[in-house]
């Protein structure tokens, strides 16, 4: 191919002619190399906006529903225990040898935590399975298995059976988070990723509200052959199976996106060249995995995610139960999940929007969102818990700021790595940390300390969020220094264009720049 001067950028043909998007390319390269040349092409801004809008309209609603089902599936347990599951499966044990008798919910804590052990077991195998093979087929099969496993919860009759069922449920459910993170990084540039990650992750708050409304409806059931908590799991599983069928429509990448015209696929790929993050490569590269395992920023993200998600382990499994201790009825405790979900939903979207409009504000926003979580925990812990007390409920609502904290951690982690295998490793590592936080959170709840307002839980979360703040400051300093060092290296626009789709990591590519 003849060389061109960096400023003489060829014009992209966006006409309706036939474009062969199936010509072969080496497995070692990014699949984008099959449809775009080495040198950059100029893109019509109007056409780019049209393509971006099409991608948004197809991917984001699917991902919002998909991750919403993930969150709802985990949070069901918190409502199910109020609907008789604790009694039916012997998840609480009364110790009559003490005076007065004490109740232990350690079995319920482990029922919550063991789900995340299953996720830990499934994250890396399923993350690399979706990288190596056809995305839609892998996703569809695993999601339908997840739906069937969820429905089988209704057949469980002992707490041991529930432990086994929740382990396998976590295993198959682990395919969703890392896959969605990689999809976003393969369709959007760095400036766009934070907003799009926030869109699908906002379902954490949205489905807290939707799930609460559904569970409130099931609470009205009187009689019938099944228990109320069994109906909830049957419905959640059935919805998940339907979503699994829809997953068959998700394309392997922007290169083969059926909802785009051939010319629009080229635009979808070419627009990612400047960010140097690539689209998709289906070869698992050991060198990239080795680099990821030794990358300081991935481990900082890991520690931030594990610390930030301790609160979710408590809220998703015990939220309604905790609120009921403030003097509210079962139904009121479910409805009082709505304000927390609303805070989560609104501020995930707000921080995502601000990150897309203001450069290098993500880590600053993350730090600011940690403070309401800390304040909320302190309010619950130190306020008076009398009948229908408003102060602990207000504190519980403020905890919803954990949503934007986690959303920003995901966004920062995925926007700051390149190379398909390294991105898969990072996505899986982020959600391994997510599992660690969710395993630890429920174990901090000791029913014996109820009269002292669960001090281990609230103090533990406060310490974890102080750790998040310190690590965010450290990451900001380290990434700023790395960008400054790279800015001092002479640039070649032609070389930068050629390296964009060679499936290089951020460490290998001198033209990669980190977002803060």
Buried (B, 14 or more C-beta within 10 A) or exposed (E): EEEBEBEEBEEBEBEEEEBEBEEEBEEEBBBBBBBBBBBBBEBEEEBBEBBBEBBBEBBBEBBBBBBBBBBBBBBBBBBBBBBEBBEBBBBBBEEEEEEEEBEBBBBBBBBBBBBBBBBBBBBBEBBBBBBBEBBBBBBBBBBBBBBBBBBBBBEBEEBEBBBEBBBBBBBBBBBBBBBBBBBBBBBBBBBBBBBBBBBBBBBBBBBBBBBBEBBBEBBEEEEEEEBBBBBBBBBBBBBBBBBBEBBEEBBBBBBBBEEBBEBBBBBBBBBBBBBBBBBBBBBBBEEBBEBBEEBEBBBBBBBBBBBBBBBBBBBBBBBBBBBBBBBBEBBBBBBBBBBBBBBBBBBBBBBBBBBBEEEBBBBBBBBBBBEBBBBBBBBBBEBEBEEEBEBBBBBBBBBBBBBBBBBBBBBBBBBBBBBBBBBBBBBBBBBBBBBBBBBBBBBBBBBEEBEEBBEEBBBBBBEBBEBBBBBBEBBBEBBBEBBEEBEEEEEEBBEBBBBBBBBBBBBBBBBBBBBB
